[in-house]
Amino acid sequence: VQLVESGGGLVPAGESLRLSCAASGGTFSSYAMMWYRQAPGKTRDFVGLITASGGGTTYAGSVKGRFTISRDNAKQTVYLQMNSLKPEDTAVYYCHMGGTSYWGQGTQVTISS
């Protein structure tokens, strides 16, 4: 399985970004997918999760109400819509296939104040 994130960039505070994570190989629709982020010098933290069917989501408190995870199982892609971005959202964002050792390479998100 290969996971490839895209969509990161540099945007001012208050703006939006949408990250994508495209999977190849494996049975994407069988797995919950998660997003994590890691800021410089900090641990990799959970951002959110979407169930295999896409029917359920869970978010970290710091992003709840601002971030939305969705998925398209036909396209084998999971998305992270990030709104009302803050400088503290600056990090490398990773997608992860739940219950496996598969991680993407990460995409940098930088929010300017």
ABEGO torsion letter per residue (X at the ends): XBBBBBGBEBBBBGBBBBBBBBBBEEBAAABBBBBBBBBBGBBBBBABBBBAAGABBBBBAAABGABBBBBBAAAGBBBBBBBGBBAAABBBBBBBBBGBABBBAEBBBBBBX
